[in-house]
Amino acid sequence: MNRAFSIYLDLVRFGAACLVYLYHSNQRWLVADVLPFAHYGHSSVIVFFVLSGFVIAYITDTKERDWISYSASRLSRVYSVVLPALALTLVLDTVGRQLLPAAYGGYPYDQLAVRSLASLLMLNELWFVSITSLSNVPYWSITYELWYYVLFGLVMFLPPRLAIVAVLAMAALLGPKILLLAPIWWAGVLLYRWRRLDTMPLALAWALVFGSLVLIVGLHAIGWFDAVTAWFKAWLGADRHTQLTFSKFFVGDYVLGVLVFSNFAGMRRVAPQLGAWLLRVERPVRWVAGYTFSLYLLHQPLFLFWGAVLRGDNSGKGFWWCVTLLTALSVVGIGYLTENKRHLLKAAIARRLAGLQDLMRRRQREAGAQ
């Protein structure tokens, strides 16, 4: 992956996380006016899926070439932030509800043990079950991604015949919701492996970059994604549509996935031409991108909590900006203690997995000797 394109992906990653924050914080008790670009929240998650598939394909091709390093890296990446996020969500929601109950009216606060265990094991969105992790609504996409990591690992590190059986068994366990969005994640894998895209004419690459951006903005502006969702809901039926929860937008998501794929494909080709510009912003982009996962996974419980603490005036944007600043500072502080310490968890998981592998090999040798 060339350096300029890597900077671009980090910039997109951070920008998408900010758009998700805008979407969730666009609440009338925080700010009376509708925030600009606040309707890009779900679409930004689709960007994350394509980007995730691309990055996972890249690292397994260049770094994590065995199942131990892959598993340790993926688990540490997720749980270094997930574990503190789950604990903080419970604490922040508990305190925030006492300070400003009205802010938490739309979020569940029952069956805490079930919600915590389901979130810890990433079982929130199996089949037609949807278990919200208290106020942390964005958590749903993390459960999707972790299972995509598992499916990809099965394909990569198991013998082909065994991989087919394992993937089918896993698909039966996961159910339709997670599988419906899987092609979007795998589009990122295709993007990395389709090396002929690197030789496309520069004119075509620029057309893909600008054309995809125009279509993404334009389709949102005219409400096309909402119209497609409404059509699909009428065709499928309201009850079945609701059961799909976060996957119910998949028809429009597929179109968006193609546009994101096209944008990344074009930018990978033209990024070296923008290298001088991108390299100038590399340090700040890398820095903010390093906190993207923490921002994504912590922003909702944090802004609800800080909003409950401040209890400001929503008639202007000052209250929203204060809450946003406190949320950002909290993310940096928490991220420093979580994402930046991930290597410790990764090493511990790798040791455990290596020990498990050695134990299995010893037992196989003992069984063969008998």
C-alpha positions in Angstrom: 0.0 0.0 0.0 1.5 3.3 -1.0 2.0 5.9 1.7 -0.2 8.6 0.2 -3.1 6.2 -0.2 -2.7 5.0 3.4 -2.9 8.6 4.6 -6.1 9.1 2.5 -7.7 6.0 4.1 -6.8 7.3 7.6 -8.4 10.6 6.7 -11.5 8.9 5.5 -11.7 6.7 8.6 -11.5 9.7 10.9 -14.0 11.7 8.8 -16.5 8.8 8.8 -16.2 8.5 12.6 -17.0 12.3 12.9 -20.0 11.9 10.7 -21.3 9.1 12.9 -20.9 11.4 15.9 -22.8 14.2 14.1 -25.6 11.7 13.3 -26.0 10.5 16.9 -25.5 13.9 18.6 -28.1 15.5 16.3 -30.6 15.5 19.1 -33.0 18.4 19.8 -32.2 18.5 23.5 -28.6 19.1 22.6 -29.1 21.5 19.7 -32.3 22.9 18.3 -31.1 23.2 14.7 -30.4 20.2 12.5 -26.7 19.7 12.2 -25.1 19.8 8.7 -24.2 16.3 7.3 -26.0 14.7 10.2 -27.8 12.3 7.8 -24.6 10.5 6.8 -24.4 8.3 9.9 -25.4 4.9 8.7 -23.6 5.5 5.4 -20.4 6.1 7.2 -20.6 2.6 8.8 -20.7 1.2 5.2 -17.5 3.1 4.5 -16.0 1.4 7.6 -17.0 -2.0 6.3 -15.3 -1.6 2.9 -12.3 -0.1 4.6 -12.1 -2.9 7.2 -12.1 -5.6 4.5 -9.4 -3.8 2.6 -7.2 -3.4 5.7 -7.6 -7.0 6.8 -6.7 -8.3 3.4 -3.6 -6.1 3.4 -2.4 -7.1 6.8 -2.9 -10.9 6.2 -1.0 -10.5 3.0 1.9 -8.6 4.5 2.1 -9.2 8.3 -0.4 -11.6 9.9 0.2 -14.7 7.9 -0.6 -17.4 10.5 -3.7 -17.9 12.6 -2.1 -17.0 15.9 -0.8 -13.6 14.9 -4.1 -12.9 13.1 -6.3 -13.9 16.0 -4.2 -12.2 18.6 -4.1 -8.9 16.6 -7.9 -8.9 15.8 -8.9 -9.8 19.3 -6.6 -7.3 20.9 -7.7 -4.6 18.4 -11.3 -5.1 19.3 -11.3 -5.9 23.0 -8.7 -3.4 24.0 -11.4 -0.8 23.4 -14.6 -3.0 23.9 -13.9 -4.0 27.5 -13.4 -0.5 28.8 -16.2 0.8 26.6 -18.7 -1.7 28.0 -17.7 -0.9 31.6 -17.8 2.9 30.9 -21.2 2.7 29.2 -22.7 1.0 32.2 -21.2 3.6 34.6 -21.9 6.6 32.5 -25.5 5.6 31.8 -26.1 4.9 35.4 -24.9 8.3 36.5 -26.3 10.2 33.5 -29.8 8.8 34.1 -29.9 10.2 37.5 -28.8 13.6 36.3 -31.1 14.0 33.2 -33.5 11.0 32.7 -35.1 12.7 29.7 -31.9 12.3 27.7 -32.0 8.5 28.1 -35.7 8.0 27.3 -35.0 6.1 24.0 -32.3 3.8 25.4 -32.8 0.5 27.3 -31.6 0.0 30.9 -33.0 -3.4 31.8 -31.6 -6.9 31.9 -28.1 -5.5 32.5 -26.5 -9.0 32.8 -28.0 -10.2 29.6 -27.0 -7.1 27.7 -23.5 -7.1 29.1 -22.9 -10.8 28.4 -24.3 -10.5 24.8 -22.1 -7.5 24.1 -19.0 -9.2 25.6 -19.5 -12.3 23.4 -20.7 -10.3 20.3 -24.1 -12.0 20.3 -26.2 -8.8 20.0 -27.3 -9.3 16.4 -27.6 -13.0 15.8 -30.5 -13.9 13.5 -33.5 -11.7 14.4 -32.3 -10.9 17.9 -31.2 -7.3 18.6 -29.8 -6.6 22.0 -28.8 -2.9 22.4 -25.8 -2.3 24.5 -27.5 0.3 26.7 -27.0 3.7 25.2 -24.2 2.5 23.0 -26.2 2.1 19.8 -23.1 2.1 17.5 -21.9 -1.1 19.1 -23.9 -3.1 16.6 -21.4 -2.6 13.8 -18.5 -3.9 16.0 -20.4 -7.2 16.4 -20.8 -7.5 12.7 -17.1 -6.7 12.0 -15.8 -9.2 14.6 -17.8 -12.0 12.9 -16.4 -10.9 9.5 -12.9 -11.3 11.0 -13.8 -14.8 12.1 -15.2 -15.8 8.7 -12.2 -14.4 6.9 -9.9 -16.2 9.3 -11.6 -19.5 8.6 -11.2 -19.0 4.9 -7.6 -18.0 5.2 -6.2 -20.4 7.7 -8.2 -23.6 7.4 -7.8 -26.3 4.6 -10.3 -25.5 1.8 -12.7 -28.3 2.5 -12.8 -27.7 6.2 -13.1 -24.0 5.6 -16.3 -24.5 3.6 -17.8 -26.6 6.3 -16.8 -24.1 9.0 -18.1 -21.1 7.1 -21.4 -22.8 6.5 -21.7 -23.7 10.1 -20.8 -20.2 11.1 -23.4 -18.7 8.7 -26.1 -20.9 10.2 -25.1 -19.6 13.7 -25.0 -15.9 12.6 -28.2 -15.7 10.6 -29.3 -13.3 7.8 -28.7 -9.9 9.3 -24.9 -10.2 9.6 -24.7 -12.1 6.3 -26.7 -9.5 4.4 -23.9 -6.9 4.9 -21.0 -9.3 4.5 -20.6 -8.7 0.7 -19.9 -5.1 1.5 -17.1 -6.0 3.8 -15.7 -8.6 1.3 -15.8 -5.8 -1.3 -12.8 -4.4 0.6 -11.0 -7.7 0.3 -11.6 -7.7 -3.4 -10.4 -4.1 -3.7 -7.1 -5.1 -2.2 -6.6 -8.2 -4.2 -7.7 -6.8 -7.6 -4.3 -5.6 -8.5 -5.2 -4.8 -12.1 -7.0 -1.7 -10.8 -3.6 -0.2 -10.1 -2.9 0.0 -13.8 -6.2 1.7 -14.9 -5.8 4.9 -16.9 -5.4 7.9 -14.8 -8.3 9.6 -16.4 -10.6 6.7 -15.4 -9.2 6.8 -11.9 -10.0 10.5 -11.5 -13.4 9.9 -12.9 -14.1 7.2 -10.3 -12.9 9.5 -7.5 -15.0 12.5 -8.4 -17.9 10.6 -9.9 -18.3 8.5 -6.7 -18.2 11.6 -4.5 -20.8 13.4 -6.6 -23.1 10.4 -6.5 -22.7 9.8 -2.8 -23.5 13.4 -2.0 -26.2 13.7 -4.7 -28.0 10.6 -3.7 -28.1 11.7 -0.1 -29.2 15.2 -1.1 -32.3 13.9 -3.0 -33.2 11.4 -0.4 -32.6 8.4 -2.7 -31.4 6.1 0.1 -34.5 6.9 2.2 -36.8 6.3 -0.8 -35.2 2.8 -1.5 -35.6 1.9 2.2 -39.2 2.9 2.1 -39.8 0.9 -1.1 -38.1 -2.2 0.4 -40.2 -1.8 3.7 -43.4 -1.7 1.7 -42.4 -4.7 -0.3 -41.2 -6.8 2.6 -43.7 -5.7 5.2 -43.2 -3.5 8.2 -42.7 -6.3 10.7 -40.1 -8.2 8.7 -38.4 -5.0 7.8 -38.1 -4.1 11.5 -36.6 -7.5 12.3 -33.7 -6.8 10.1 -32.8 -3.9 12.4 -29.5 -2.3 11.2 -29.4 -4.5 8.0 -32.8 -3.2 6.7 -31.0 -0.6 4.6 -29.0 -3.2 2.7 -30.4 -2.4 -0.7 -29.1 1.1 -0.6 -26.0 0.0 1.3 -25.0 -2.2 -1.7 -25.1 0.8 -4.0 -23.2 2.8 -1.5 -20.7 0.0 -1.1 -20.0 0.1 -4.9 -19.5 3.8 -4.8 -17.1 3.6 -1.9 -15.3 0.8 -3.7 -15.0 2.9 -6.8 -13.7 5.9 -4.8 -11.0 3.8 -3.1 -10.0 2.1 -6.3 -9.6 5.4 -8.1 -7.8 7.1 -5.2 -5.3 4.2 -4.9 -4.3 4.9 -8.5 -4.1 8.7 -8.2 -2.9 9.1 -4.6 0.8 9.2 -5.6 0.0 12.3 -7.6 -1.3 13.9 -4.4 1.6 12.7 -2.3 3.1 16.1 -1.7 -0.3 17.4 -0.3 -1.1 14.3 1.7 2.4 14.0 3.2 2.1 17.5 4.6 -0.9 16.4 6.8 0.4 13.0 7.6 1.3 13.6 11.2 -2.0 15.1 12.4 -4.0 12.6 10.3 -2.2 9.6 11.7 -2.7 11.1 15.2 -6.4 11.6 15.0 -6.9 8.3 13.1 -5.3 6.5 16.0 -8.3 7.5 18.2 -11.0 6.6 15.6 -12.0 3.3 17.1 -12.3 4.9 20.6 -14.3 7.8 19.1 -16.7 5.5 17.4 -17.3 3.1 20.3 -17.4 5.7 23.1 -19.0 8.8 21.6 -22.7 8.1 22.3 -22.5 7.2 26.1 -20.0 10.1 26.5 -22.0 12.9 24.8 -25.2 11.7 26.6 -23.3 11.8 29.9 -21.7 15.2 29.4 -25.0 16.6 28.1 -26.6 15.4 31.3 -23.9 16.9 33.4 -23.9 20.3 31.7 -27.7 20.6 31.1 -27.2 23.6 28.8 -29.3 25.7 26.5 -30.1 24.0 23.2 -31.3 27.2 21.5 -27.8 27.8 20.0 -24.9 25.6 19.2 -22.8 26.5 22.2 -24.2 23.7 24.4 -23.5 21.1 21.6 -19.9 22.4 21.1 -19.2 22.2 24.8 -20.5 18.6 25.0 -18.5 17.8 21.8 -15.3 19.2 23.2 -15.6 17.3 26.5 -16.4 14.1 24.5 -13.3 14.6 22.3 -11.1 15.2 25.3 -12.5 12.1 27.0 -11.9 10.0 23.9 -8.3 11.1 23.7 -7.7 10.3 27.4 -9.5 6.9 27.3 -7.9 6.1 23.9 -4.4 6.7 25.3 -5.1 4.1 28.0 -6.7 1.6 25.6 -5.7 1.7 22.0 -2.2 2.8 22.8 -1.8 -0.1 25.2 -3.2 -2.7 22.8 0.2 -4.4 22.3 0.2 -5.7 25.8 -3.1 -7.5 25.3 -1.9 -8.7 21.9 1.2 -10.3 23.4 -0.8 -12.0 26.2 -3.3 -13.4 23.7 -0.6 -14.6 21.4 1.1 -16.5 24.3 -2.1 -18.2 25.2 -2.9 -19.2 21.6 0.7 -20.5 21.1 0.4 -22.6 24.3 -2.9 -24.0 23.1 -1.3 -24.9 19.8 1.6 -26.7 21.5 -0.9 -28.6 23.7 -2.9 -29.8 20.7 0.3 -30.9 18.9 1.5 -32.8 21.9 -1.8 -34.6 22.2 -1.8 -35.4 18.5 1.7 -36.9 18.8 0.7 -38.9 21.9 -2.4 -40.2 20.1 -0.2 -41.2 17.1 2.2 -43.0 19.3 -0.5 -45.1 20.8 
